[in-house]
């Protein structure tokens, strides 16, 4: 169980796509990203309490058992590789061209993500709950849906007790120990 405190904060992570390209606007790439996030969660051994995958970014609320930079390394690394592989395997040369960068020291020639991500520490239940609500309301504020449950690439339905059989990413919301 996870109990939030100043000594045991949660993280609110945001990663934005290169040049804010709407990479995840297609169902195929959104599904690839969610499967990659599930793999990152398992490999990195961190909890995911809430998430949203928007066309050009994602938000993730997670525990602090693993350092935030490591969570980002797993999520962005695995997701980026899966996206690039999917584009290569399906002949999307134009899309790959938009992700091309000068060859980096690690040998990669493509990048899915902007270099810097946003990390916020959440120290109490109020902060945690506010970030979860903010995350789920993202597609409503963007005018993509009228209600958070309508956005398929989100944990909103799970939090509202209306999970679908084919949720794209399972979350660990039941592992939060609330004071209430």
N, C-alpha and C positions, 0 to 999 in steps of 0.2 A: 504494500500500500504506500501511496505517496501522500505525505502531509506537508503542505507548503509552509515555509517560515523563512526568516532572514538567513538562517543557516542552511536551509534546504529550498532554494528558490526554484521556480520554473523558468523556462526560457520561452520567449516569443521570437521566432525566427522568420525572417522574410528573405526570399531570394527572388531576384528579378532577372528575366531573360535578357540576353544580349540585345542591345538597342531597343528594348521593350517589344521585341517581335512577338506576335501572338501565336507562339508555337503550340500552345495547348488548346487552340480553338477547335481542332478536329477531335472527334471521339477516339480515333485510333491513337493519336499521340497523348491525349489525356490518360487513356488507359495504360499506355506504356509508362507514363510518368507515375501513376498510382502504383502499378506493380513494382516499379523501381523503388518507390518510397517504402513499400512494404518490405522489400528485400533489404533496404538500408536500415530500417528499424530492427529487423532481425539480426543482421550482421553487426550493426553498431551497438546492439543491446541497450537501446533506449526506449522509453515509452512515448507514445504519441497520444496526447489527450484530445486534440482538435486539429483540424486542418482545413484548408481550402486551396484548390488548384484553380487559378484564374487563367485567362488566355495568355497572360504575360508574366505571371509571378505565382508564388505560393507562399502561404503562411503556415507555420507549424507551431503548436504549443506542445512543449515537451518537458520532461523532468530534467534535473541537473545531475543525474548520476554519471552521465558522460559529458565532458566539456562541450560547450556550444560549438566551438570550432571543429571538433570531431564529428558532431552530429551533422554540421554543414558539409564537412568533407565527405561523409558517407552519402548524404542525400543528394548533394549536387554532383558528386562524382559518379555514383551509380546511375542516377537519372540522366545525366549528360551523356554517358556512354551508351545507354539504352536508346536514347533519342537519336543520336548520331548513327548508331547501327541500324535502327529502323529506317531512317532516311536513306542510308546507303543500300540496304537490302530491297527497298521498294522503289529505287530509281528516282529519288527526289533531288536531282542535281541542283535545281534552282534554289531549293530550300537549304541545301548544304552550303551553297555558295554564300548565302547570307550569314552563315555561322562561321565562315572561314576567317582565320586570323593568321598573322605572321607566325611561322612556326615557333613554338615556345620551347623553353628549356626542357620540358618533359616530353617533347616530341609530338605533341598534339597539334593538329592543324585546324581544329574546329573547337568552338566553345558555345555552349548553350546559355551560360550564365554571365551576368555582369560580374566583375571581379569582386566587388565589395557587397556584402550582405548586411542586413540590419539585425541586430541582436538586442533584445530588451530583457532585463531581469525582472521577474515578477516575484514579489516578496510576501504577498498576502492573498487571501481568498478574493478580496474585492478586485485586486489587480488581475488575478487569474480569470475570474468570471467576466470582467470587462473585456479582456482580450479574446476570450472565447466567443462572446457575443459579437464583438467587432469583426472577428474572422468570419463568422457565419453570415453576417450582414453584408459582406463585401459585394456579392453579385447583385444584391438589391440596390445598394448605393450606385453601382455601375449601370443600373438599368437593364440588366440581363434577365432578371426574374422579378416577380412581385413578392415572393416569400422565400426565405432561405431554404426550405425543404425542396423547392423546385430545382435547385442547382444540384446536378448529379455528383459533382466532383467536390464534395464537402462532407463533413461529419455532422452537419446540422440535423439530419433526420435521425441519426443515432442518438444524439443528445435529446431530441424531442420524443424519443420512444417510438419512432416510425421507420426504423431501419428496413431497407429492402433486402431481399434474399441475395442480391448481387451487388452489395455495396462495394465500391471500387477500392476502399481502404478501410480496414478495421482500426478502431481507436481504443485506447485503454482508459476511457473516461470512468469506468467503474473502479479503477485502482486509485482514484483520488479519495482521500479521507477528508471529508468536510467537517467543520466545527459544528454545524447545525445539528 
